[in-house]
Amino acid sequence: MEGVITRALYLAIEPDPVFAIVHLPALVRSDATGVVLCPPFGWEEMCTYRTRRAWADALARAGHPAVRIDLPGTGDSAGSPRDPQRLAAWTAAVAAAARWLRDETGCGRVAGLGIRFGGMIAWLAAARGAPIDDLVLWAPPTRGSRLLREVRASGVLEIDARLEPDDAHTAGSRNSATPAEDDGFLDMAGRIMTKETVESLAQLDLTQLPLADPACRRVLVFEGDGVAMDQRLHDYFEASGADVTVASGEGYGAMMHYARYARTPTAAIARSISWLSEPGGPGGRSSSVAVDPPPTAVPTLPTLELDHDGVAIRETPIELEPGRLFGILAEPAAVTSADVCAVLFNAGSDRRTGPNRSWVEIARRWAARGVPTVRFDQPGIGDSDGDERTYEDLAAYYDPRITDHTIAILDELQARGLPGRFVLAGFCSGGYWSLQGALADPRVVGAFAINLPFFVWTWWSRRVLHGWWVYRKHRSDDPVIIAGTLWALKRASRMLPLGRRVLLRALPWVPQRLDVDLNQLRDQGTEVLLMFRPIEPLYKDLLADGRIDRLRELPNVQVKRIPGSDQTFRPLPLQRYVSDELDAALTRVLDSALPRASS
């Protein structure tokens, strides 16, 4: 971002080092207020990721240094959500980020900024002595029990936890690091919260925690869309003597859509900047909250060192061209690397952590097996430059130029000294580009696709067979031409595939694009894994015309049915099943005797 210096680093704190991205203005004034942006939990964290990136950039452009963090056990930070004492670790991480930002930039004050759960953690850290002077809170619950009710309810409503009866036994785990069942719950993004963490949050009532030096504090509270500020929150800060400003929360709902549709709340960002920039603050409160100095400064690391099942690995933030793509490279720290490099593609608009944080866990596990693994963000997603609004049109995920883009990435990784043989893996559109990359580049020796929507992109396949025309319900206010077109496309979407199957059975010798492509991958020695939900249209199509039997006859192709219908395999048995099948596919690549193309 022009005029803003950004860099990724790790804060070396216990028990888990924390991934952070700092946004610095070209010149930090001593009277500037630094800002720690605290992430929400689960689904809301995923929805607001680009918002928080844009917010931090805007703060830095206005002269306020900002740092975004992933809480321990989430995102790209170390640790697991199953580790003990998560609430204490999250609070300590916010405190360490505030301390580091103050020491690093010399800013006069530090504010904690958080949306929903992020606001709770910023408030809790300040109440427990973190060097946080001010708070910018957007609709934070005052009680952990309320947050839990809302998160649990949304997860129950959104997650399809049904398993296929005949295949339920196949969802058992071969990964001993993952318990058979979790004793907490999942949110609607598939994020785990253990029973211990749930109990810790359930006991939390922020209005019962006094703030030190409240007269020196300022608080900006954004309401929800059309929802007044929580009266308990208002009464607490008013009684404490802190200076409270209440602002409109317009834009909250638009911000909380899935990443592809989320809108950045520009008015709220502008309001926060003007509030932070008020000279001395309302009432002339320019002094900082008194905090005890820490015994040592918070050190930073350019690389994260981890122990994964007794194997030392390291993770390093990297930037790739073209287009300033951001990624994380996980690689073995001591053992000899395998002669393969894995690349994990974005799942839709999800950032590089993947569905249910699975790309993080897979990358670390594969690095421990000696396979350098890169998870990166496509343009406009996560921390890569670009316009996220591009993906409002689903066709953008299947732009043919992405194949050239993929090859350029492989070229750069090889030029950096990584192995010149690649495994590509992805979910949905990421799976599509894994196969397209394998077809375009013989260096790709493994292509793993989860919930592949189609083998070949066409307007018809995207817009009709797998698009909104098929699933859109007719409304009484639809114009006649729209209603008629919708009816015709629905009928055609059912009849044309049937007609094609009849033709293919009558003329079995006519080559199909699918057969041609898979024969090419067989000849170049590329291991292919295709994983489908049983309700996936492409899977049903393969079953209906008998092609799935031909696929299974190919020595390099494995076709697996995911024993459940959840779109992003969020239930824990499905997470384990998909993870195990990807591990097994990697093993086949590493052990395969298939002919291998030279790089």
PLY file of the C-alpha trace (Angstrom):
ply
format ascii 1.0
element vertex 599
property float x
property float y
property float z
element edge 598
property int vertex1
property int vertex2
end_header
0.00 0.00 0.00
1.44 3.35 -1.08
2.69 5.38 1.87
2.44 2.43 4.25
5.22 0.04 5.23
3.97 -3.47 5.97
5.90 -6.47 7.18
5.05 -9.86 8.57
6.75 -11.18 11.68
6.25 -13.38 14.72
6.01 -12.15 18.30
8.08 -14.56 20.40
5.75 -15.01 23.35
4.80 -17.99 25.48
3.23 -20.45 25.15
2.74 -19.88 21.41
4.51 -17.39 19.11
2.01 -15.13 17.38
1.87 -14.25 13.68
1.51 -10.52 13.12
1.46 -8.03 10.26
2.49 -4.50 11.18
1.37 -1.45 9.17
3.62 1.56 9.70
3.36 5.12 8.43
6.47 6.53 6.80
6.95 8.67 9.92
5.55 7.80 13.35
4.82 10.83 15.50
5.29 10.59 19.26
1.73 11.82 19.76
0.27 9.13 17.48
-1.91 6.35 18.87
-0.84 2.85 17.93
-3.62 0.32 17.35
-3.73 -3.43 17.99
-6.44 -5.02 15.83
-7.83 -8.05 17.66
-9.58 -10.67 15.50
-13.08 -12.01 16.07
-13.69 -15.74 16.32
-14.38 -18.26 13.57
-16.84 -17.21 10.89
-16.68 -13.52 11.81
-12.87 -13.64 11.74
-12.99 -15.06 8.21
-15.57 -12.51 7.00
-13.72 -9.48 8.37
-10.15 -10.37 7.38
-9.93 -7.97 4.43
-11.78 -5.32 6.47
-9.12 -5.47 9.18
-6.39 -5.30 6.55
-8.00 -2.20 5.01
-8.57 -0.70 8.47
-4.92 -1.14 9.44
-3.78 0.43 6.14
-6.10 3.40 6.66
-4.82 3.90 10.21
-1.20 3.86 9.03
-1.93 6.32 6.21
-3.39 8.64 8.87
-0.21 8.36 10.95
-1.30 5.67 13.43
0.89 2.53 13.45
-1.19 -0.64 13.56
-0.58 -4.33 14.06
-2.90 -7.22 13.19
-2.44 -10.53 14.97
-3.69 -14.10 14.77
-4.49 -15.37 18.23
-2.59 -18.47 19.46
-4.00 -21.65 17.94
-5.69 -19.72 15.11
-4.66 -18.51 11.67
-0.90 -18.65 11.06
0.09 -18.47 14.73
1.60 -21.39 16.60
-0.46 -23.68 18.76
-3.75 -25.52 18.41
-7.30 -24.63 19.43
-7.20 -27.84 21.46
-4.34 -26.60 23.65
-5.20 -25.72 27.27
-5.76 -22.23 28.67
-6.62 -20.62 25.35
-8.37 -17.61 26.89
-5.28 -16.74 28.95
-3.05 -17.24 25.89
-5.24 -14.97 23.76
-5.21 -12.23 26.39
-1.43 -12.50 26.77
-1.00 -12.25 23.00
-2.95 -8.97 22.85
-0.95 -7.58 25.76
2.34 -8.57 24.11
1.29 -7.01 20.79
0.40 -3.74 22.54
3.70 -3.71 24.45
5.71 -4.47 21.29
3.91 -1.79 19.26
4.57 0.85 21.92
8.26 -0.10 22.21
8.79 -0.45 18.46
7.17 2.78 17.33
7.43 5.03 20.39
3.77 5.99 20.02
2.31 7.92 22.92
-0.82 5.81 23.39
-2.06 2.37 22.33
-5.65 1.45 21.51
-7.15 -2.00 21.30
-9.60 -2.35 18.40
-11.92 -5.31 18.07
-15.12 -6.44 16.40
-17.40 -8.66 18.49
-15.16 -11.28 20.15
-12.08 -9.23 19.22
-13.51 -6.34 21.23
-14.05 -8.65 24.19
-10.41 -9.79 24.11
-9.11 -6.20 23.80
-11.29 -5.15 26.75
-10.23 -8.20 28.80
-6.54 -7.56 28.10
-6.88 -3.92 29.18
-8.69 -4.95 32.37
-5.90 -7.42 33.16
-3.13 -4.85 32.91
-2.13 -4.81 29.24
-0.53 -1.51 28.13
-3.73 -0.49 26.33
-4.97 3.04 26.92
-8.04 3.29 24.72
-10.60 0.92 23.25
-12.44 0.86 19.93
-15.21 -1.71 20.29
-17.77 -2.82 17.74
-20.79 -4.61 19.22
-18.87 -6.64 21.81
-20.92 -8.93 24.09
-20.30 -8.12 27.73
-20.70 -11.76 28.77
-18.91 -14.77 27.32
-22.07 -16.84 27.79
-23.92 -14.61 25.33
-21.18 -14.94 22.74
-21.19 -18.71 23.15
-24.96 -18.94 22.67
-24.77 -16.96 19.45
-21.76 -18.86 18.08
-23.24 -22.24 19.01
-26.62 -21.39 17.49
-25.10 -20.26 14.18
-22.97 -23.41 13.99
-25.93 -25.71 14.59
-27.93 -23.93 11.92
-25.21 -23.81 9.27
-23.25 -27.06 9.58
-24.62 -30.20 7.93
-23.20 -32.83 10.28
-24.89 -35.82 8.64
-22.69 -38.71 7.53
-23.57 -41.19 4.83
-24.73 -44.32 6.75
-22.86 -46.76 4.51
-19.66 -44.78 4.68
-19.65 -43.45 8.22
-16.99 -45.96 9.21
-14.63 -44.55 6.60
-14.55 -41.21 8.44
-12.39 -42.67 11.22
-9.03 -41.04 11.71
-5.59 -42.42 11.10
-4.09 -39.26 12.49
-3.29 -40.00 16.13
-2.78 -36.29 16.86
-6.51 -35.68 16.41
-8.87 -36.97 19.10
-11.79 -39.13 18.00
-14.36 -36.59 19.20
-14.14 -33.03 20.36
-15.77 -32.16 23.67
-16.59 -28.56 22.80
-18.27 -27.30 19.64
-17.68 -25.97 16.14
-18.70 -22.59 14.88
-20.15 -22.13 11.40
-16.65 -21.80 9.89
-15.62 -25.17 11.34
-13.43 -23.60 14.04
-13.04 -25.68 17.18
-13.59 -24.47 20.71
-12.86 -27.05 23.40
-14.85 -27.68 26.54
-12.21 -25.99 28.69
-12.28 -22.85 26.54
-16.06 -22.86 26.53
-16.14 -23.05 30.32
-13.60 -20.21 30.64
-15.66 -17.96 28.38
-18.92 -18.91 30.05
-17.61 -17.54 33.35
-16.45 -14.26 31.81
-18.42 -11.11 32.63
-16.44 -8.07 31.53
-18.57 -5.67 33.54
-17.26 -7.28 36.72
-13.61 -6.47 35.89
-12.45 -3.00 36.96
-10.28 -0.90 34.66
-7.20 0.74 36.15
-6.97 4.54 35.76
-10.35 4.84 34.02
-10.14 8.65 33.97
-7.22 8.40 31.56
-9.08 6.13 29.14
-11.14 6.83 26.06
-13.64 4.39 24.58
-15.28 4.49 21.15
-18.22 2.10 20.82
-19.83 1.28 17.48
-23.38 0.00 17.66
-24.69 -2.80 15.47
-26.79 -2.16 12.38
-29.91 -0.58 13.83
-29.14 -2.04 17.28
-28.48 0.24 20.23
-25.38 -0.24 22.36
-25.66 -2.88 25.08
-26.94 -1.00 28.14
-24.67 -2.98 30.48
-21.65 -1.86 28.45
-22.78 1.78 28.52
-23.45 1.72 32.27
-20.08 0.09 32.98
-17.96 2.66 31.16
-20.07 5.60 32.33
-19.74 4.49 35.95
-15.99 3.94 35.59
-15.35 7.53 34.56
-13.91 6.69 31.15
-14.70 9.06 28.28
-17.20 7.20 26.09
-18.20 8.07 22.53
-21.00 6.14 20.81
-20.99 5.96 17.01
-23.28 4.54 14.36
-22.61 0.94 13.43
-23.85 1.29 9.86
-22.09 -1.24 7.68
-21.85 -3.99 10.29
-24.17 -6.41 8.47
-22.52 -5.84 5.09
-19.14 -6.53 6.69
-20.28 -9.89 8.07
-21.03 -11.60 4.77
-18.84 -14.38 3.40
-15.49 -12.94 2.31
-16.48 -12.69 -1.36
-19.45 -10.45 -0.58
-18.22 -8.62 2.53
-18.09 -4.82 2.30
-15.48 -2.70 4.05
-17.19 -0.24 6.46
-15.44 2.88 5.22
-17.57 5.25 7.32
-16.71 3.43 10.55
-13.02 3.36 9.66
-13.04 7.10 8.95
-14.86 7.76 12.23
-12.31 5.77 14.23
-9.44 7.70 12.64
-10.99 11.07 13.37
-11.66 9.99 16.97
-8.10 8.77 17.46
-6.72 11.97 15.97
-8.60 14.37 18.23
-5.93 16.50 20.00
-5.55 15.23 23.52
-8.86 13.46 23.24
-12.14 14.69 24.67
-11.59 16.42 27.99
-7.88 16.83 27.32
-7.02 13.30 28.40
-3.58 13.02 26.88
-1.75 11.06 29.56
-1.32 7.32 29.24
-2.60 4.68 31.58
-0.02 3.73 34.18
1.24 0.18 33.62
4.04 -1.74 35.23
7.04 -2.00 32.87
7.64 -5.55 31.62
10.86 -7.26 32.71
11.96 -7.66 29.07
10.92 -6.37 25.70
8.86 -8.56 23.38
11.28 -10.11 20.84
10.30 -10.68 17.22
11.25 -13.46 14.85
11.38 -13.47 11.03
10.73 -17.23 11.02
8.55 -19.42 13.20
10.28 -22.51 14.61
7.92 -25.35 15.51
8.12 -28.89 16.78
5.64 -31.09 14.94
5.42 -34.59 16.40
9.09 -34.46 17.33
10.25 -33.03 13.97
11.62 -29.49 13.76
10.01 -27.38 11.06
9.99 -23.67 10.30
7.54 -21.29 8.66
8.59 -18.17 6.79
6.39 -15.42 5.31
7.19 -14.90 1.63
6.05 -12.64 -1.19
5.60 -14.02 -4.68
5.26 -12.33 -8.01
3.35 -11.54 -10.11
1.15 -9.20 -8.14
2.73 -9.20 -4.67
1.15 -12.44 -3.53
1.56 -13.22 0.15
2.24 -16.72 1.40
3.73 -18.86 4.14
6.40 -21.47 3.41
6.51 -24.43 5.81
9.61 -26.59 5.44
11.71 -29.06 7.42
14.31 -27.37 9.61
16.72 -30.26 10.01
15.73 -33.32 7.98
16.55 -33.61 4.30
13.76 -32.25 2.14
11.90 -34.55 -0.22
12.26 -33.91 -3.94
8.75 -32.43 -4.03
7.26 -29.04 -3.15
3.54 -28.74 -2.34
1.39 -25.71 -3.14
-2.01 -25.20 -1.48
-4.51 -23.01 -3.33
-7.13 -20.72 -1.80
-10.54 -22.26 -1.20
-12.81 -19.68 -2.80
-12.21 -16.36 -1.01
-10.88 -18.03 2.14
-7.37 -16.89 2.87
-4.35 -19.18 2.88
-5.28 -20.96 6.14
-7.83 -23.01 4.18
-11.17 -24.52 5.19
-11.28 -25.14 8.96
-7.60 -24.05 9.16
-6.82 -27.34 7.42
-4.15 -25.89 5.10
-2.12 -24.77 8.14
-2.29 -28.20 9.73
-1.56 -30.01 6.46
1.36 -27.72 5.59
2.99 -28.32 8.97
2.38 -32.05 8.81
3.80 -32.32 5.29
6.80 -30.18 6.21
7.52 -32.66 9.02
7.56 -35.37 6.32
10.24 -33.45 4.45
7.96 -31.76 1.89
8.27 -27.93 1.66
4.68 -26.66 1.48
3.50 -23.20 0.44
0.06 -21.83 1.28
-0.56 -18.50 -0.42
-3.26 -16.00 -1.26
-4.42 -15.31 -4.80
-4.75 -11.62 -5.83
-7.42 -9.80 -3.82
-7.64 -12.54 -1.18
-6.15 -12.57 2.33
-2.98 -10.47 2.41
-2.27 -10.36 -1.33
-2.72 -7.11 -3.19
-5.70 -6.77 -5.50
-9.38 -5.90 -5.50
-11.48 -8.39 -3.53
-14.60 -7.17 -5.32
-13.39 -9.00 -8.42
-14.67 -12.24 -6.90
-18.24 -11.05 -6.63
-18.49 -12.61 -10.09
-17.88 -16.34 -9.65
-16.37 -16.49 -13.13
-13.32 -14.67 -11.74
-12.30 -17.84 -9.90
-12.02 -19.62 -13.24
-10.28 -16.99 -15.34
-8.01 -18.92 -17.76
-5.19 -16.50 -16.98
-4.84 -18.19 -13.60
-3.09 -21.09 -15.34
-0.31 -18.77 -16.53
-0.31 -17.26 -13.07
0.15 -20.72 -11.52
3.08 -21.57 -13.78
4.75 -18.25 -12.90
4.43 -19.11 -9.21
6.00 -22.52 -9.75
8.85 -20.89 -11.70
9.50 -18.47 -8.84
9.41 -21.19 -6.18
11.90 -23.25 -8.15
14.10 -20.19 -8.64
14.12 -19.75 -4.86
15.74 -23.18 -4.55
12.68 -25.27 -3.75
12.28 -28.66 -5.48
11.25 -28.47 -9.13
8.56 -31.16 -8.84
5.23 -30.00 -7.45
2.08 -31.25 -5.79
-0.89 -28.90 -6.18
-3.93 -29.21 -3.90
-7.09 -27.21 -3.50
-10.76 -27.09 -2.64
-13.46 -26.20 -5.20
-11.90 -23.59 -7.52
-8.51 -24.40 -5.96
-9.00 -28.03 -7.00
-9.86 -26.90 -10.51
-6.61 -24.97 -10.77
-4.65 -27.88 -9.35
-5.77 -29.98 -12.32
-5.31 -27.17 -14.83
-1.81 -26.53 -13.51
-0.95 -30.22 -13.86
-2.19 -30.26 -17.45
-0.17 -27.16 -18.32
3.10 -28.05 -16.57
4.74 -31.51 -16.46
6.61 -30.51 -13.30
3.34 -31.16 -11.44
3.50 -34.76 -10.19
0.40 -34.59 -8.00
-2.97 -32.84 -8.39
-5.43 -33.16 -5.50
-8.94 -31.70 -5.90
-11.65 -31.57 -3.21
-15.25 -30.91 -4.30
-14.22 -30.20 -7.89
-17.17 -28.37 -9.53
-16.32 -29.37 -13.13
-13.41 -30.55 -15.24
-13.78 -27.89 -17.94
-14.90 -24.30 -17.46
-17.75 -23.16 -19.67
-20.36 -20.47 -19.26
-23.03 -23.18 -19.14
-21.33 -25.26 -16.46
-20.72 -22.31 -14.15
-23.84 -20.24 -14.66
-26.39 -23.01 -15.13
-25.40 -26.51 -14.05
-23.58 -25.25 -10.95
-24.84 -21.70 -10.76
-27.57 -19.68 -9.18
-30.04 -20.27 -12.03
-30.56 -23.86 -10.94
-31.03 -23.05 -7.25
-32.80 -19.70 -7.48
-36.44 -19.81 -6.47
-39.07 -18.13 -8.60
-40.56 -15.02 -6.99
-43.97 -13.57 -7.66
-42.46 -10.20 -8.60
-40.17 -11.64 -11.30
-40.81 -10.11 -14.74
-42.21 -12.53 -17.30
-38.97 -12.66 -19.29
-36.91 -13.58 -16.19
-39.43 -16.19 -15.08
-39.49 -17.72 -18.56
-35.72 -17.75 -18.90
-35.35 -19.28 -15.46
-37.84 -22.02 -16.30
-36.11 -22.78 -19.61
-32.64 -22.97 -18.07
-33.85 -25.22 -15.27
-35.40 -27.57 -17.80
-32.31 -27.47 -20.01
-30.02 -28.11 -17.05
-31.85 -31.37 -16.47
-32.36 -32.47 -20.08
-29.06 -31.61 -21.77
-26.84 -33.73 -19.48
-29.24 -36.63 -20.01
-29.04 -36.18 -23.78
-25.26 -36.01 -23.63
-25.08 -39.25 -21.64
-27.34 -41.02 -24.14
-25.12 -39.83 -27.00
-21.92 -40.92 -25.27
-23.29 -44.38 -24.60
-24.40 -44.69 -28.21
-21.02 -43.48 -29.47
-18.54 -44.77 -26.87
-15.56 -44.39 -29.19
-15.92 -40.60 -29.36
-13.07 -39.15 -27.26
-14.10 -36.94 -24.35
-12.14 -34.01 -22.99
-12.03 -35.67 -19.58
-10.52 -38.86 -21.02
-7.98 -36.91 -23.03
-6.90 -34.86 -20.03
-6.63 -37.78 -17.62
-4.74 -39.86 -20.17
-2.26 -36.98 -20.44
-1.84 -36.92 -16.66
-1.38 -40.69 -16.65
1.28 -40.49 -19.34
3.23 -37.78 -17.54
3.03 -39.67 -14.24
0.83 -37.25 -12.30
-0.97 -38.69 -9.27
-4.60 -37.49 -9.21
-6.94 -37.46 -6.20
-10.57 -36.49 -6.72
-12.78 -36.14 -3.64
-16.51 -35.48 -3.92
-19.49 -34.99 -1.68
-22.22 -37.49 -2.62
-24.54 -34.59 -3.57
-21.96 -32.94 -5.84
-23.41 -32.48 -9.38
-20.18 -33.59 -11.07
-20.02 -36.75 -8.95
-23.62 -37.60 -9.80
-22.85 -36.99 -13.47
-19.84 -39.32 -13.36
-21.94 -42.02 -11.73
-24.84 -41.61 -14.14
-22.87 -42.06 -17.36
-20.46 -44.68 -16.04
-17.33 -42.56 -16.38
-16.44 -43.03 -12.73
-15.61 -46.69 -13.39
-13.21 -45.68 -16.17
-11.58 -43.16 -13.86
-11.00 -45.80 -11.22
-9.30 -48.05 -13.75
-6.55 -45.49 -14.31
-3.47 -46.39 -12.24
-2.78 -42.78 -11.23
-6.33 -41.73 -10.30
-8.08 -42.14 -6.96
-11.76 -41.17 -6.69
-13.10 -40.83 -3.15
-16.56 -40.03 -1.85
-16.55 -37.77 1.19
-18.96 -39.44 3.64
-20.98 -36.32 4.32
-22.70 -33.42 2.61
-21.25 -30.37 4.33
-19.82 -28.01 1.71
-16.49 -27.35 3.45
-16.28 -30.66 5.42
-16.64 -28.85 8.75
-17.75 -31.75 11.00
-14.68 -33.23 12.68
-15.04 -36.73 11.19
-15.06 -35.19 7.70
-12.07 -32.98 8.51
-10.14 -36.08 9.55
-11.28 -38.08 6.54
-10.21 -35.42 4.03
-6.92 -34.88 5.87
-6.12 -38.59 5.86
-6.88 -38.99 2.16
-4.64 -36.05 1.28
-1.85 -37.57 3.38
-2.30 -40.90 1.62
-2.19 -39.22 -1.79
1.06 -37.47 -0.88
2.49 -40.83 0.19
1.63 -42.25 -3.24
3.47 -39.36 -4.88
6.54 -39.84 -2.71
6.57 -43.62 -3.19
5.21 -43.84 -6.72
7.00 -45.85 -9.38
5.06 -44.05 -12.12
7.20 -42.42 -14.83
8.19 -38.91 -13.79
8.59 -36.03 -16.17
11.79 -34.04 -15.91
11.65 -30.43 -14.83
0 1
1 2
2 3
3 4
4 5
5 6
6 7
7 8
8 9
9 10
10 11
11 12
12 13
13 14
14 15
15 16
16 17
17 18
18 19
19 20
20 21
21 22
22 23
23 24
24 25
25 26
26 27
27 28
28 29
29 30
30 31
31 32
32 33
33 34
34 35
35 36
36 37
37 38
38 39
39 40
40 41
41 42
42 43
43 44
44 45
45 46
46 47
47 48
48 49
49 50
50 51
51 52
52 53
53 54
54 55
55 56
56 57
57 58
58 59
59 60
60 61
61 62
62 63
63 64
64 65
65 66
66 67
67 68
68 69
69 70
70 71
71 72
72 73
73 74
74 75
75 76
76 77
77 78
78 79
79 80
80 81
81 82
82 83
83 84
84 85
85 86
86 87
87 88
88 89
89 90
90 91
91 92
92 93
93 94
94 95
95 96
96 97
97 98
98 99
99 100
100 101
101 102
102 103
103 104
104 105
105 106
106 107
107 108
108 109
109 110
110 111
111 112
112 113
113 114
114 115
115 116
116 117
117 118
118 119
119 120
120 121
121 122
122 123
123 124
124 125
125 126
126 127
127 128
128 129
129 130
130 131
131 132
132 133
133 134
134 135
135 136
136 137
137 138
138 139
139 140
140 141
141 142
142 143
143 144
144 145
145 146
146 147
147 148
148 149
149 150
150 151
151 152
152 153
153 154
154 155
155 156
156 157
157 158
158 159
159 160
160 161
161 162
162 163
163 164
164 165
165 166
166 167
167 168
168 169
169 170
170 171
171 172
172 173
173 174
174 175
175 176
176 177
177 178
178 179
179 180
180 181
181 182
182 183
183 184
184 185
185 186
186 187
187 188
188 189
189 190
190 191
191 192
192 193
193 194
194 195
195 196
196 197
197 198
198 199
199 200
200 201
201 202
202 203
203 204
204 205
205 206
206 207
207 208
208 209
209 210
210 211
211 212
212 213
213 214
214 215
215 216
216 217
217 218
218 219
219 220
220 221
221 222
222 223
223 224
224 225
225 226
226 227
227 228
228 229
229 230
230 231
231 232
232 233
233 234
234 235
235 236
236 237
237 238
238 239
239 240
240 241
241 242
242 243
243 244
244 245
245 246
246 247
247 248
248 249
249 250
250 251
251 252
252 253
253 254
254 255
255 256
256 257
257 258
258 259
259 260
260 261
261 262
262 263
263 264
264 265
265 266
266 267
267 268
268 269
269 270
270 271
271 272
272 273
273 274
274 275
275 276
276 277
277 278
278 279
279 280
280 281
281 282
282 283
283 284
284 285
285 286
286 287
287 288
288 289
289 290
290 291
291 292
292 293
293 294
294 295
295 296
296 297
297 298
298 299
299 300
300 301
301 302
302 303
303 304
304 305
305 306
306 307
307 308
308 309
309 310
310 311
311 312
312 313
313 314
314 315
315 316
316 317
317 318
318 319
319 320
320 321
321 322
322 323
323 324
324 325
325 326
326 327
327 328
328 329
329 330
330 331
331 332
332 333
333 334
334 335
335 336
336 337
337 338
338 339
339 340
340 341
341 342
342 343
343 344
344 345
345 346
346 347
347 348
348 349
349 350
350 351
351 352
352 353
353 354
354 355
355 356
356 357
357 358
358 359
359 360
360 361
361 362
362 363
363 364
364 365
365 366
366 367
367 368
368 369
369 370
370 371
371 372
372 373
373 374
374 375
375 376
376 377
377 378
378 379
379 380
380 381
381 382
382 383
383 384
384 385
385 386
386 387
387 388
388 389
389 390
390 391
391 392
392 393
393 394
394 395
395 396
396 397
397 398
398 399
399 400
400 401
401 402
402 403
403 404
404 405
405 406
406 407
407 408
408 409
409 410
410 411
411 412
412 413
413 414
414 415
415 416
416 417
417 418
418 419
419 420
420 421
421 422
422 423
423 424
424 425
425 426
426 427
427 428
428 429
429 430
430 431
431 432
432 433
433 434
434 435
435 436
436 437
437 438
438 439
439 440
440 441
441 442
442 443
443 444
444 445
445 446
446 447
447 448
448 449
449 450
450 451
451 452
452 453
453 454
454 455
455 456
456 457
457 458
458 459
459 460
460 461
461 462
462 463
463 464
464 465
465 466
466 467
467 468
468 469
469 470
470 471
471 472
472 473
473 474
474 475
475 476
476 477
477 478
478 479
479 480
480 481
481 482
482 483
483 484
484 485
485 486
486 487
487 488
488 489
489 490
490 491
491 492
492 493
493 494
494 495
495 496
496 497
497 498
498 499
499 500
500 501
501 502
502 503
503 504
504 505
505 506
506 507
507 508
508 509
509 510
510 511
511 512
512 513
513 514
514 515
515 516
516 517
517 518
518 519
519 520
520 521
521 522
522 523
523 524
524 525
525 526
526 527
527 528
528 529
529 530
530 531
531 532
532 533
533 534
534 535
535 536
536 537
537 538
538 539
539 540
540 541
541 542
542 543
543 544
544 545
545 546
546 547
547 548
548 549
549 550
550 551
551 552
552 553
553 554
554 555
555 556
556 557
557 558
558 559
559 560
560 561
561 562
562 563
563 564
564 565
565 566
566 567
567 568
568 569
569 570
570 571
571 572
572 573
573 574
574 575
575 576
576 577
577 578
578 579
579 580
580 581
581 582
582 583
583 584
584 585
585 586
586 587
587 588
588 589
589 590
590 591
591 592
592 593
593 594
594 595
595 596
596 597
597 598
